[in-house]
Amino acid sequence: MMTTHRAWVYGDHVNTDVIFPGKYTYTLKTPEEIASKALEDLDPTFPSRYRPGMSSSQDVTGAVAAAGSRRSRH
């Protein structure tokens, strides 16, 4: 059996600031609003290309994916 999947491939050091931009931390509330800004700074086309229910999709990053955010340091 053969299946087809989609992958978005990104480089190394994809930190949490580009996964979800800090400028939206306290302004967006619903999952739909949050999803519409996902990866906005890394790949502005991502929210328009991703569709809910794409369970066979994967985000692929290199080394140090989801490194800590500057926002987490007080």
DRENVO-624715 format. One record per atom (N, C-alpha, C): residue in three letters; y, z, x. Coordinates in steps of 0.001 Angstrom, whole numbers, plus 500000, padded with zeros to 6 digits. Each point is the difference from the previous one (the first is absolute). Layout:
residues N
ALAYZX...
***
This chain:
residues 74
MET498839500000500837MET501161500000499163MET501242500000500895MET500963499175499669MET501240499920500758MET501149500504499129THR500899500786500585THR501157500488499274THR501270499636500755THR501091500043499302THR501294499702500603THR500890501226499881HIS500686500317501080HIS500894501155500027HIS501324499593500620ARG501015500778499751ARG501315499762500578ARG500332501163500929ALA500606499684501128ALA500437501043500929ALA501420499714500451TRP500805501047500048TRP501329499898500593TRP499877500644501373VAL500258499245501030VAL499795500483501361VAL501349500295500635TYR500149501218500488TYR501228500430500649TYR499664500503501393GLY500994500100500842GLY499791500381501399GLY499815501494500211ASP500229500402501230ASP499855501392500406ASP501216500828499565HIS499826501291499988HIS501072500967499766HIS500699499817498656VAL499231499806498966VAL500551499925498649VAL500153501438499511ASN501234500488499996ASN500197501408499645ASN500338500160498524THR500044501231499581THR500215500269498579THR501381499584499516ASP500950499868500915ASP501332499535499593ASP499983498556499516VAL499103499178500511VAL499928498623499511VAL498974499842498880ILE499078500929499894ILE499069499959498876ILE500764500286498713PHE500847501025500048PHE500866500311498866PHE501356500443500535PRO501027499165499832PRO501324500293500551PRO500594501307499470GLY500510500812500913GLY500552501301499655GLY501172499958499037LYS500713498878499978LYS501163499917499106LYS499604500109498524TYR498713499857499703TYR499532500088498615TYR499295501318499684THR499884500882500969THR499191501210499846THR500342500802498748TYR501267500175499716TYR500385500852498868TYR500554499218498812THR499938498684500054THR500574499218498904THR498957499326499123LEU498835499687500556LEU498959499324499223LEU498993501028499498LYS499593499869498772LYS499121501014499393LYS498642499460499564THR499967498822499402THR498736499511499436THR499183499250501047PRO498695499949499822PRO499160499232500927PRO500442498534500106GLU500454499426498896GLU500438498596500014GLU501258499825500853GLU500938500937499878GLU501220499939500816GLU499663500155501485ILE499145500953500307ILE499608500242501391ILE499279498785500571ALA499069499449499240ALA499251498824500465ALA500910498809500255SER501076499891499242SER500896498853500164SER500753500025501325LYS499986501121500701LYS500703500128501282LYS499049500170501183ALA498693500027499736ALA499012500186501063ALA500136498924501070LEU500031500420501230LEU500082499112501169LEU501249499120500019GLU500996500349499216GLU501212499184499883GLU500641499665501346ASP500087500972500908ASP500649499751501287ASP499116499247500979LEU498702500076499834LEU499064499304500885LEU499725498582499509ASP499790499861498708ASP499651498706499413ASP500648499907498621PRO501221499470499923PRO500710499942498724PRO499262499239498902THR499051499160500354THR499270499242498982THR498797500759499438PHE499625501101500629PHE498791500713499579PHE500004500404498526PRO501058500670499506PRO499942500423498587PRO499835498842499020SER500560498856500311SER499880498871499069SER498645499304500094ARG499308500160501122ARG498689499357500162ARG498850500886499557TYR500182501309500052TYR498941500916499609TYR499957500122498485ARG498816500036499453ARG499828500143498555ARG499110501207499719PRO500376500831499036PRO499129501130499635PRO498596499508499673GLY499035500770500396GLY498617499626499738GLY499382499151501095MET500738499748501060MET499461499218501115MET499161500932500875SER498944500509499437SER499199501008500687SER499304499451501237SER499884498693500109SER499358499438501182SER501007499706501106SER501256500403499816SER501029499785501007SER500018501144500994GLN500372499692501214GLN500102501010501042GLN501274499794500795ASP500627501087500391ASP501087499951500965ASP499375500296501343VAL500316499204500998VAL499416500170501318VAL501118500207501001THR499904501087500729THR500978500266501050THR499264500224501302GLY500742500003501064GLY499414500231501313GLY499998501476500346ALA500230500289501270ALA499998501376500495ALA501140500803499387VAL499786501264499830VAL500997500965499547VAL500547499651498614ALA499149499662499094ALA500430499713498632ALA500374501293499299ALA501031499939499181ALA500503501133499210ALA500391501187500862ALA500609499708501139ALA500505501072500869ALA501035500809499247GLY500213501204500426GLY500909500901499322GLY501408499447499834SER500603500435498953SER501335499558499649SER501059500879500639ARG501139499417500273ARG501138500792500450ARG500395500988498907ARG499740499643498752ARG500363500884498887ARG499232501306500034SER498820500024500619SER499188501202499998SER500431500985501079ARG500895499604500858ARG500463500886501070ARG501334500633499586HIS500014501316499891HIS501231500686499546HIS500758500535501169
***
